[in-house]
Amino acid sequence: MHSEPLNDRNVSEHSAYYYVDIEEYPTTGWDKFKQVVKRTFRGELFVGLWVVMREMIKFDIHTVKYPLEKLPIGPRYRAVHKLLRLWESGYERCIGCGLCEKICISDCIRMDTKIDENSRKEVTEYSINLGRCIFCGYCAEVCPELAIVHGQRYENGSEQRAHFVIKDDMLTPLDFLTSGQQAEYPGFGSITPNESVTKTPLAY
Amino acid sequence: MDMAFIIETIVKIVVILLVFSALAGLGTYFERKVLAFMQRRLGPMHVGPFGLLQVAADGIKLFTKEDIIPQNVVKPIFKIAPVITAATAFMAAAAIPFWPQFTVFGYTVHPIVADVNIGILYVLGVMAIGLYGPLLGGMASANKFSLISAARSAAVFISYEVISGLSLLAPLMMVGSLSLVDINNYQVGGIGHWIIWSQPVAFILFWIAAFAETGRTPFHLVANDHEIIDGFGTEYSGMRWGLFFIGEYANMFFISFVIAIIFLGGFGDGTIAGAFQLLLKVAFFFFFFLWTRAAWPDVRPDQLMWLCWKVLMPIAVINVVITGLVMMF
């Protein structure tokens, strides 16, 4: 159906809108009685009985036995964050620009940086307060280096939420990287497959 | 009194108590399974094979939970109310013949605790006393929702006593006896002699009243979860709440027995086949309690009262009058 008849919100023969047919409410006692008789003998109760009985006979169970079976989650699902490494050198992608800290609307990202001996900015501390994080995804979106992304890890159990966002836990382990298991975030601006992100040269 | 008779009666009482306490537990299991299947779920699955031991898990939970008596309740009444519900439910079972009489080692057993000649009157009367469980428990709980539930249960139970009594009057006039064994023997001739064929209106009325008396779903307003939490059970915990629960489920089983015996021929001629037919009929009525819970919405309290006094009671009275006229001429 084209959208033109829907654009005209007035009820007429040209538009797709029409009034729902609602019967008049009964006012007199006799009308109420007739309504009751009609409803009683129309057998709607048996329709309800048949519907649930049909579902029971079909036995088309939709339960997912969660810890044993899991539903696939979307590739762009926004669970606990991950910090990625460069494919070719294994160096941390994060350049310490601080954009994620700046854009974070719940103000939960903190980072400390220093200039290392190669006069390159180095991230010394990086923490996300998951008690405040609303998983909006702005940090991953603003990151110019695709360094911080959202992961798929939604099953978190610990005594403190802070345990999930220690920097060493978020950062891809080196053996993961060498075995090619680092998952790229497939959202907007993601790297094309087989392209390796290289370290930004100092002399630009 | 004869010693053998006393021992026999005590054994019967213990057997009935044990069997129906266990059945009440199994009833919750079947309820959860049936409701789950009708809603495309699996129901209890993890405790034991097919979740069968869920009953035991629930029992352990109820028995070991702390028995909390809230501060502002009327303590003696609060404590006795669940016992009334469970006790009256089981007391009603005394006059119900669960099985035709049979002979073990030359000893004839009547599987009925007390074959009184006013059986159905006794059953209905004791079930009516069951009203005091929700009523007293709700009023003693010092909780608004419990109080609403108590008021509703008083209104519903008393109103539907009228329906169940009047609707039973017509078949009782035909049988000419109040004993459930006599009513059963009246229909001994097979399926054509069942009272349901001569008294279909009374059957449907009594069935509707059974839903109100057990507080099952179309008439579940006594403890409607979405309006008044658990009604009279809100302040109860542990085994006191469990007694309410056992009482409700035992009532469902006993009222199913009563319907099957009065209207559907009971155990027929008393053979083993007839006895198993009785169990099948009871199973159907119990299943129907669960079935309606999955399918039908609840009615409002005022609609329920309206249905009782303006629709069902006149029909029941007319039914009695017509039965009397037919019998007279």
Boltz contact constraints between the chains, C-beta under 6 A:
constraints:
  - contact:
      token1: [A, 48]
      token2: [B, 295]
      max_distance: 6.0
  - contact:
      token1: [A, 48]
      token2: [B, 296]
      max_distance: 6.0
  - contact:
      token1: [A, 49]
      token2: [B, 295]
      max_distance: 6.0
  - contact:
      token1: [A, 52]
      token2: [B, 38]
      max_distance: 6.0
  - contact:
      token1: [A, 52]
      token2: [B, 294]
      max_distance: 6.0
  - contact:
      token1: [A, 52]
      token2: [B, 295]
      max_distance: 6.0
  - contact:
      token1: [A, 55]
      token2: [B, 38]
      max_distance: 6.0
  - contact:
      token1: [A, 55]
      token2: [B, 40]
      max_distance: 6.0
  - contact:
      token1: [A, 56]
      token2: [B, 37]
      max_distance: 6.0
  - contact:
      token1: [A, 56]
      token2: [B, 38]
      max_distance: 6.0
  - contact:
      token1: [A, 61]
      token2: [B, 40]
      max_distance: 6.0
  - contact:
      token1: [A, 61]
      token2: [B, 42]
      max_distance: 6.0
  - contact:
      token1: [A, 62]
      token2: [B, 40]
      max_distance: 6.0
  - contact:
      token1: [A, 63]
      token2: [B, 41]
      max_distance: 6.0
  - contact:
      token1: [A, 63]
      token2: [B, 42]
      max_distance: 6.0
